[in-house]
Amino acid sequence: MDGTFNENDISRVVEADRAHIWHHLSQHKPYETTDPRIIVEGKGMRVWDQKGKEHLDAVSGGVWTVNVGYGRERIANAVRDQLIKLNYFAGSAGSIPGSNFAEMLIDKMPGMSRVYYANSGSEANEKGFKLVRQIAHKKYGGKKHKVLFRDRDYHGTTITALSATGQDERSAQYGPFTPGFVRVPHCLEYRAFEQDGAPQENYGVWAADQIEKVILAEGPDTVGSLCLEPVTAGGGVITPPDGYWDRVQEICKKYDILLHIDEVVCGVGRTGTWFGYQHYGIKPDMVTMAKGVASGYAAISCLVTTEEVFDMFKDDASDPLNYFRDISTFGGCTAGPTAGIENMRIIEEEGLLQNTLDMGDYMLDQLNALGDKHAAIGQVRGKGLFLGAELVTDRDTREPVHESKAQAVVGDCMNQGVIIGMTNRSLPGKNNTLCFSPALIAKKDDIDQIISAVDGALGRVFG
Ligand SMILES: Cc1ncc(COP(=O)(O)O)c(C=O)c1O
């Protein structure tokens, strides 16, 4: 580059990208011979790349984020106006959009009461883990500090969030990890046959009981919280089996363990309710959310707690350490809650929760119909517009396809101009689930286009 900068010269953008960008979750060797993909523009459900090629985005920005679709001028305008009025002040003070959005959010979360702003899902989860440690120190002499997490779940990329990951390929090579994080078994009924002692009936209750076993082995007086995704996302789109959540809640109550629900993917509409936990009658103590909160129009994450949890941090004002001594600098950016307000209004005004339920049912049916045609589809799972199709070499043995096969399906769809996802370097030997999460504005035609691309791809990859 010679220093002059022409933002419209796309070949220079590609050159600068290849020279200077370290892409997320990417192996860079291929970029020595191929161009990195640059996404230039988005509108509704579609994005265009540097070559002007149109893609139907069936994964809402790659990672379940752009819930209300691209090109929402209304969000951009609200953020612009707010930035001119006040872009930032540290979160030790309040802000108008911060208060207004918190009120809207709490209105959708009966039983919850306090909103703590941060920037990313990982960070919000870390706040939740810190609360547990501080409560342990305040009430239990530091003892009740452990956080339980589940096999196949993911809670973020920082070292402590990775200490709570049930995805071994995500955490490999990043140890040593933070002590005090303990894994419990997954609840994927389709793979129950791989779990010792799993029954044919009442699997959900059995899977929850495995959590109790871990609690008893660790000592209930050492366990502070249980952190779970309501529907596991990157670990294979796992919907909970019947009876699971009721039993999980009984167990948490029995041992005085806080229930931390990670809504980073499910939160704000993805499953057709405001929050994924609301499908299952769950009463959380803490909820974390990020991606869909502002649909990617601004960086924002939230940790939401009950008043009961909050109260534990304000009981003794004379003790200088007796409050949540935590800050997120950019949790004070006003763009996040401003975008969050408009995002929520759009979902309400356009009836997107109902659309998500309707289109989710339609897409689930269409994926199941593909299963009648393609033996590689072992199981289709999901809730709302949050769906997955697990690919197997043999339906009887449920042997997972090699990840290269799933990658080939994703690549074939991409060639057809449809972006789908898959479990990505997460689970050793089990990166075999295709992931679908179109924006909540999806219509039947969009779903049909996605299904038709997957149909063609499966036919070409598996014959
Ligand atoms: C369930 C879940 N929790 C937390 C995170 C971490 O969020 P972030 O990447 O914003 O830190 C993710 C990211 O994919 C996620 O899927």
Ligand as a Chemical Component Dictionary entry (heavy atoms), coordinates in Angstrom:
data_LIG
# 
_chem_comp.id                   LIG 
_chem_comp.type                 NON-POLYMER 
_chem_comp.pdbx_formal_charge   0 
_chem_comp.three_letter_code    LIG 
# 
loop_
_chem_comp_atom.comp_id 
_chem_comp_atom.atom_id 
_chem_comp_atom.alt_atom_id 
_chem_comp_atom.type_symbol 
_chem_comp_atom.charge 
_chem_comp_atom.model_Cartn_x 
_chem_comp_atom.model_Cartn_y 
_chem_comp_atom.model_Cartn_z 
_chem_comp_atom.pdbx_ordinal 
LIG C1 C1 C 0 -23.856 -19.983 24.188 1  
LIG C2 C2 C 0 -22.736 -18.984 24.032 2  
LIG N1 N1 N 0 -22.303 -18.316 25.110 3  
LIG C3 C3 C 0 -21.305 -17.418 25.028 4  
LIG C4 C4 C 0 -20.705 -17.134 23.831 5  
LIG C5 C5 C 0 -19.585 -16.138 23.774 6  
LIG O1 O1 O 0 -20.029 -14.959 23.237 7  
LIG P1 P1 P 0 -18.979 -13.890 22.662 8  
LIG O2 O2 O 0 -18.368 -14.477 21.442 9  
LIG O3 O3 O 0 -19.836 -12.685 22.394 10 
LIG O4 O4 O 0 -17.993 -13.633 23.730 11 
LIG C6 C6 C 0 -21.140 -17.785 22.667 12 
LIG C7 C7 C 0 -20.518 -17.490 21.366 13 
LIG O5 O5 O 0 -20.729 -18.147 20.379 14 
LIG C8 C8 C 0 -22.166 -18.753 22.776 15 
LIG O6 O6 O 0 -22.574 -19.449 21.704 16 
# 
loop_
_chem_comp_bond.comp_id 
_chem_comp_bond.atom_id_1 
_chem_comp_bond.atom_id_2 
_chem_comp_bond.value_order 
_chem_comp_bond.pdbx_ordinal 
LIG C1 C2 SING 1  
LIG C2 N1 SING 2  
LIG C2 C8 DOUB 3  
LIG N1 C3 DOUB 4  
LIG C3 C4 SING 5  
LIG C4 C5 SING 6  
LIG C4 C6 DOUB 7  
LIG C5 O1 SING 8  
LIG O1 P1 SING 9  
LIG P1 O2 DOUB 10 
LIG P1 O3 SING 11 
LIG P1 O4 SING 12 
LIG C6 C7 SING 13 
LIG C6 C8 SING 14 
LIG C7 O5 DOUB 15 
LIG C8 O6 SING 16 
# 
